[in-house]
Amino acid sequence: MRLASLSLRARLMRVQWLALLVTGALCGVVSFVLTWQTVNEQRDHTLEQVAQSVIRHGLESEDSNEPDPPDKGQFTSQIWAEDGTLAYPTDTAEGDDGPPRQQPGWHRVEWRGHTWHVYTVAQDGLTIQVSQPNQSRSEAFWQIAPGLASALVAVTLGLYALLHLAANWSLRPVSELREQLAQNDPLQAHHPLTQRPWPEDLLPLVNTLHTLFTRLGDARLAQQHLVARAAHEFRTPLAALKIHAQLLGRSADPSHNDRHRTHVLHAIDRMTRLVDQLLKLAEYDAMPEAPSTERFGVAGWLAPSVPVWQTLASAHGTHLELDLPPGAQLTGDPQALMAMLDNVVHNAVLHSGSAQAIRVALITDHQGATWHITDHGTGIAPALRQQLGQGFVSMPGTHAEGSGLGLAIACKVAALHGGELSLHDTPGGGLTVRIRLSFPPMA
């Protein structure tokens, strides 16, 4: 199993176990080396003590009739007289007198196929030499080794158990977060995560998830609201279409049939505009930025739309005034910007409620451009202005043709062009829509 597919706890336990094995092996090597050095130092100290004891107290000859001591062959003592004759030997296991005479001090001597540790001291005409084979030290060391190894294994296992408990305790918040994410539907509530003192390194993730789930919840509510309002907006023209379609042709009076035909066409036009706005809103919602950016002249860009706006304004008892700087240019997506401006102007005409002109003005600078669309209607209360860009939200007493999608589309397009849409009171009454656009750098 690959490490990446394991849980955080399993990965941590594996890494900890590997670290403990490496650390335990190093500690074992160091402990065995130190123990071997300690055994050697103790035995060397013993040899030196025996030699000094012989100097102080002398050494009596062993009785040949006495049984052999238990350390026979493992420890030898030798004394040479001043003339070099061996005055006192201790028999070894091989029956010899012991290692050859050495100079005063410590020596390691190869004798009879074994390595011997030899300590020699000269005093008062005597040379005293005490020797011990390396084999006896090895045997003593390996008597200690099993206990030392058992202690190391026990310490390693105990440390692993403590690390396991510490890891479980440290990762408990992660487990709680996982359980909360598994049990709760983040789309059903704005606060799906329990508010608790999360660890500092986990807090950014929790805050990010909390923000994400809040946005998802809001998006779901907005989607439900959009679907419900769309169904409501479609229901009215569909009902009118059905009624007038049923009445069409039933009357012998041609004027009645013309009136029903006009209502049918009006309902179709309204549904067509509603579908078009819904598609545009969905399209712009899915865009992270403007789909294309180009530099274009404003006068030529507006030329096809201005007559349509003038006709719409005349039908509502008002007229349109256009104020453009000479040679003005914009940078952005022409189609999206036209959808933005068309919806705002359309809303201004529908809600003008006055014979005074609707003014569409453009102010440009080196950083961007600002549109001012001014009407002299009833205006909008400040408390309602933030809601008008959410979709299917219309002013109280709005015209029946309005769907509430126009400002939502305009806000999306403005945001795609690095700008924003804001609503202001018109002096003397009415509403002024200001759309600030930033000029992105040209590719």
C-alpha positions in Angstrom: 0.0 0.0 0.0 1.4 3.4 -1.0 2.0 5.9 1.8 -0.1 8.5 0.1 -3.2 6.3 0.4 -2.9 5.9 4.2 -4.7 8.0 6.7 -2.7 10.7 8.6 -2.7 8.5 11.7 -1.4 5.5 9.8 1.3 7.5 8.1 2.3 9.1 11.4 2.5 5.7 13.1 4.6 4.2 10.3 7.0 7.2 10.4 7.2 7.0 14.2 7.8 3.2 14.1 10.6 3.7 11.5 12.1 6.5 13.6 11.9 4.3 16.7 13.6 1.4 15.0 16.4 3.5 13.7 16.8 5.3 17.1 16.6 2.0 18.9 19.2 0.4 16.7 21.6 3.3 17.2 20.9 3.3 21.0 21.5 -0.4 21.0 24.9 -0.1 19.2 26.0 2.7 21.5 24.8 0.9 24.6 26.6 -2.3 23.6 29.8 -0.4 22.9 29.7 1.5 26.1 28.9 -1.7 28.1 31.9 -3.5 26.5 34.1 -0.5 27.3 32.8 -0.6 30.9 33.5 -4.3 31.3 37.0 -3.8 30.0 37.7 -0.8 32.2 36.4 -2.7 35.3 38.5 -5.8 34.5 41.6 -3.6 33.8 41.0 -1.9 37.1 40.8 -5.3 38.8 44.1 -6.3 37.3 45.7 -3.2 38.5 44.3 -3.7 42.0 45.6 -7.3 42.1 49.1 -6.1 41.1 49.2 -3.4 43.7 47.9 -5.8 46.4 50.8 -8.2 45.6 53.2 -5.3 46.0 51.7 -4.4 49.4 51.0 -7.9 50.9 53.0 -10.4 48.9 51.7 -13.6 47.3 51.9 -16.9 48.9 52.6 -20.0 46.9 49.5 -22.2 46.2 49.2 -25.5 47.8 49.3 -28.2 45.1 46.9 -30.3 47.1 44.2 -27.6 47.2 41.5 -27.8 44.5 41.7 -25.5 41.5 40.1 -22.1 42.0 37.0 -21.4 39.7 38.9 -18.8 37.7 41.8 -21.1 36.8 43.0 -20.3 33.3 41.2 -17.0 33.2 43.5 -15.0 35.5 47.3 -15.4 35.9 49.8 -13.8 38.3 53.5 -13.8 37.7 56.5 -12.5 39.7 60.0 -12.2 38.4 63.0 -11.6 40.7 65.6 -9.0 40.1 67.8 -11.5 38.2 65.0 -12.3 35.8 64.0 -15.7 37.2 60.3 -16.5 37.5 59.7 -16.5 41.2 56.0 -17.2 41.2 53.8 -18.5 38.3 50.1 -19.2 38.2 49.3 -22.2 36.1 47.0 -21.5 33.1 44.5 -23.8 31.5 47.2 -24.9 29.1 49.6 -25.7 31.9 52.0 -22.9 31.1 53.3 -20.2 33.4 51.4 -17.4 31.6 52.1 -14.7 29.0 55.8 -13.6 28.5 57.2 -10.9 30.7 56.4 -7.4 29.5 57.6 -3.9 30.1 55.8 -2.0 32.9 52.4 -0.7 31.9 49.4 -2.0 30.0 49.7 -4.4 27.1 47.7 -6.6 24.8 49.5 -9.8 24.1 48.7 -12.6 21.7 49.6 -15.9 23.4 48.4 -19.4 22.9 45.9 -18.3 20.2 44.2 -15.8 22.5 44.4 -12.1 23.2 45.5 -11.3 26.8 45.2 -8.1 28.7 48.4 -7.6 30.7 49.4 -5.2 33.4 53.0 -5.1 34.5 54.5 -3.2 37.4 58.2 -3.2 38.7 59.1 -2.3 42.3 61.7 -3.2 44.9 63.6 -5.4 42.4 60.4 -7.4 41.6 58.4 -7.4 38.4 54.7 -8.3 39.0 52.5 -9.1 36.0 48.8 -9.8 36.1 47.1 -11.1 33.0 43.6 -12.0 31.8 42.4 -13.5 28.5 40.0 -11.5 26.3 37.7 -14.6 26.1 36.7 -14.3 29.8 35.8 -10.7 29.3 33.6 -11.6 26.2 31.8 -14.3 28.3 31.1 -11.7 31.0 29.9 -9.2 28.5 27.5 -11.7 26.8 26.1 -12.6 30.2 25.0 -8.9 30.5 23.9 -8.5 26.9 20.5 -10.3 27.0 19.3 -8.2 29.9 20.5 -5.1 28.1 18.8 -6.0 24.9 15.6 -6.8 26.8 15.7 -3.4 28.5 16.2 -1.7 25.1 13.3 -3.6 23.5 11.0 -2.8 26.5 11.9 0.9 26.4 11.3 1.0 22.6 7.9 -0.6 22.9 6.9 1.6 25.8 8.0 4.7 23.9 6.0 3.6 20.8 3.0 3.1 23.0 3.3 6.6 24.4 3.8 8.0 21.0 0.7 6.2 19.8 -1.3 7.7 22.6 0.1 11.1 21.9 -0.6 10.8 18.2 -4.2 9.7 18.9 -4.7 12.6 21.3 -3.1 15.1 18.9 -5.1 13.9 15.9 -8.4 13.9 17.8 -9.5 17.2 16.3 -8.9 15.9 12.8 -11.1 12.8 13.6 -13.8 15.1 15.0 -13.7 17.2 11.9 -13.9 14.2 9.7 -16.9 12.9 11.7 -18.6 16.2 11.4 -18.0 16.4 7.7 -19.3 12.8 7.3 -22.4 13.3 9.4 -23.6 16.8 8.4 -24.8 18.1 5.1 -23.0 21.4 4.6 -25.7 22.5 2.1 -28.4 22.3 4.7 -27.1 24.8 7.2 -24.8 27.9 7.3 -22.9 26.6 10.3 -22.3 22.9 9.8 -19.1 22.8 11.8 -19.2 22.9 15.6 -17.6 26.0 17.1 -14.8 24.7 19.4 -11.2 25.7 20.2 -9.6 24.1 17.1 -5.8 23.8 17.1 -4.0 26.7 15.6 -2.7 24.8 12.5 -6.2 23.3 11.8 -8.1 26.6 12.3 -7.4 28.0 8.8 -8.8 24.8 7.2 -11.9 24.9 9.5 -12.4 28.6 8.6 -12.0 27.9 4.9 -14.5 25.0 5.1 -16.9 27.1 7.1 -16.7 29.9 4.5 -17.0 27.4 1.6 -20.0 25.7 3.2 -21.7 29.0 3.9 -21.3 30.0 0.3 -22.5 26.7 -0.9 -25.6 27.0 1.4 -26.2 30.5 0.1 -25.8 29.3 -3.5 -28.2 26.5 -2.9 -30.8 28.9 -1.4 -30.2 31.3 -4.3 -30.7 28.5 -6.8 -33.9 27.4 -5.1 -35.1 31.0 -5.1 -34.1 31.4 -8.8 -36.0 28.2 -9.8 -39.1 29.2 -7.8 -39.1 32.8 -9.2 -38.5 31.5 -12.7 -41.4 29.2 -12.5 -43.5 32.0 -11.2 -42.4 34.4 -13.9 -43.1 31.8 -16.6 -46.5 30.9 -15.1 -48.0 34.4 -15.8 -47.2 34.6 -19.6 -47.9 31.0 -20.1 -51.4 31.4 -18.6 -52.0 34.5 -20.7 -50.8 32.6 -23.8 -53.0 29.7 -23.1 -56.1 31.9 -22.5 -55.7 34.1 -25.6 -54.7 31.1 -27.7 -58.0 29.4 -26.7 -60.0 32.6 -27.5 -58.3 33.3 -30.7 -60.6 32.5 -33.6 -63.7 32.0 -31.5 -65.1 35.5 -32.1 -66.5 36.6 -35.5 -65.2 40.1 -34.8 -61.8 40.5 -36.4 -60.8 43.2 -33.8 -61.2 40.6 -31.0 -59.0 38.2 -32.8 -56.4 40.9 -33.4 -56.4 41.8 -29.8 -55.9 38.1 -28.7 -53.2 37.7 -31.3 -51.4 40.8 -29.9 -51.6 39.3 -26.4 -50.2 36.0 -27.6 -47.3 37.7 -29.3 -46.7 39.8 -26.2 -46.6 36.7 -24.0 -44.2 35.0 -26.4 -42.0 38.1 -26.4 -42.0 38.2 -22.6 -41.1 34.5 -22.3 -38.4 34.9 -25.0 -36.8 37.8 -23.1 -37.0 35.9 -19.8 -35.3 32.8 -21.3 -32.7 35.0 -22.9 -32.0 36.7 -19.5 -31.8 33.4 -17.7 -29.3 32.0 -20.2 -27.2 35.2 -20.0 -27.3 35.1 -16.1 -26.2 31.5 -16.1 -23.5 32.2 -18.7 -22.0 35.1 -16.8 -22.3 33.3 -13.4 -20.0 30.5 -14.8 -17.4 33.0 -16.1 -14.3 33.8 -13.9 -13.5 36.8 -16.1 -14.6 38.5 -19.3 -14.6 36.0 -22.1 -12.8 38.4 -24.5 -11.2 41.8 -24.3 -10.9 44.3 -27.1 -10.8 48.0 -27.7 -13.8 49.4 -29.6 -15.4 52.8 -30.3 -18.6 53.6 -28.3 -20.5 55.5 -30.9 -20.4 52.7 -33.5 -21.0 50.0 -30.8 -24.2 51.8 -29.6 -25.5 52.7 -33.1 -27.8 49.6 -33.5 -29.2 49.8 -30.0 -30.0 53.5 -29.7 -33.0 53.4 -32.1 -34.5 50.4 -30.2 -34.1 52.3 -26.9 -35.7 55.4 -28.4 -38.7 53.4 -29.6 -39.1 51.8 -26.2 -38.9 55.2 -24.5 -41.4 56.7 -26.8 -43.8 53.9 -26.1 -43.6 54.7 -22.4 -44.0 58.5 -22.8 -40.5 59.6 -22.4 -37.3 60.0 -24.6 -33.6 59.2 -24.4 -30.7 61.6 -24.2 -27.2 60.3 -25.0 -24.1 62.0 -23.7 -20.9 60.5 -25.1 -17.4 62.0 -25.2 -16.2 62.5 -28.7 -14.2 59.5 -29.9 -14.9 57.6 -26.6 -13.6 54.0 -26.5 -14.1 51.1 -24.2 -12.1 48.0 -23.4 -13.8 44.7 -22.7 -16.2 42.2 -24.1 -18.6 44.2 -26.4 -21.4 41.6 -26.3 -21.4 41.3 -22.5 -21.2 45.1 -22.0 -24.1 45.6 -24.4 -26.2 43.1 -22.4 -25.3 45.1 -19.2 -26.2 48.5 -20.7 -29.3 47.2 -22.4 -30.7 45.8 -19.2 -30.1 48.9 -17.2 -31.5 51.2 -19.9 -34.5 48.9 -20.3 -35.2 49.0 -16.5 -34.8 52.8 -16.6 -37.4 53.1 -19.3 -39.8 50.8 -17.6 -39.6 52.6 -14.3 -39.2 56.1 -15.4 -42.8 57.1 -14.8 -42.2 60.6 -16.0 -42.1 62.6 -19.2 -38.6 63.8 -18.3 -35.8 62.4 -20.4 -33.7 59.3 -19.5 -30.1 60.3 -19.7 -27.3 57.9 -20.6 -23.9 59.4 -20.1 -20.4 58.1 -20.2 -17.3 59.5 -18.5 -13.9 58.0 -19.3 -10.4 58.4 -17.9 -7.1 56.6 -18.3 -8.1 53.9 -15.7 -11.6 53.1 -16.9 -15.0 54.4 -17.7 -18.2 55.2 -15.7 -21.7 55.0 -17.1 -24.5 57.1 -15.6 -28.1 56.0 -16.4 -30.5 58.6 -14.9 -34.3 58.4 -14.7 -36.9 60.5 -12.9 -39.2 57.8 -11.7 -40.2 56.8 -8.2 -36.7 55.7 -7.2 -35.7 52.8 -4.9 -35.6 52.8 -1.1 -32.0 52.4 0.2 -33.0 49.3 2.1 -34.0 47.5 -1.1 -31.1 48.5 -3.3 -28.7 45.6 -2.2 -31.4 43.0 -3.1 -32.0 44.2 -6.7 -28.8 42.5 -8.0 -29.7 39.1 -6.7 -32.1 38.0 -9.5 -35.9 38.0 -9.7 -36.0 40.8 -7.2 -38.1 43.7 -8.4 -39.1 47.0 -6.9 -42.5 47.2 -5.2 -45.1 48.4 -7.7 -42.8 47.5 -10.6 -44.0 47.2 -14.1 -45.5 43.8 -15.0 -43.0 43.2 -17.7 -40.0 43.3 -15.4 -38.5 40.0 -14.2 -35.9 41.4 -11.8 -33.0 39.8 -13.8 -31.7 43.0 -15.5 -29.7 44.4 -12.6 -28.4 40.9 -11.7 -27.0 40.5 -15.2 -25.6 44.1 -15.1 -23.9 43.4 -11.8 -22.3 40.2 -13.1 -21.0 41.9 -16.2 -19.6 44.8 -14.3 -17.8 42.4 -11.9 -16.4 40.5 -14.9 -14.8 43.7 -16.1 -13.3 44.6 -12.7 -16.0 47.1 -11.8 -19.1 47.5 -9.8 -22.7 48.7 -10.1 -24.1 51.1 -7.6 -27.5 52.8 -7.1 -28.0 56.5 -6.2 -30.8 59.0 -5.8 -31.4 61.3 -8.7 -31.7 64.9 -7.6 -35.4 65.9 -7.8 -36.5 62.2 -7.6 -35.7 59.0 -9.4 -32.7 56.6 -9.7 -29.2 56.9 -11.1 -27.3 53.8 -11.9 -23.5 54.2 -11.9 -21.4 51.4 -13.5 -17.7 51.7 -13.0 -15.6 49.7 -15.4 -11.8 49.1 -15.2 -9.8 48.9 -18.3 -7.8 45.6 -18.2 -4.4 45.5 -19.9 -4.6 44.5 -23.5 -3.0 41.2 -24.4 
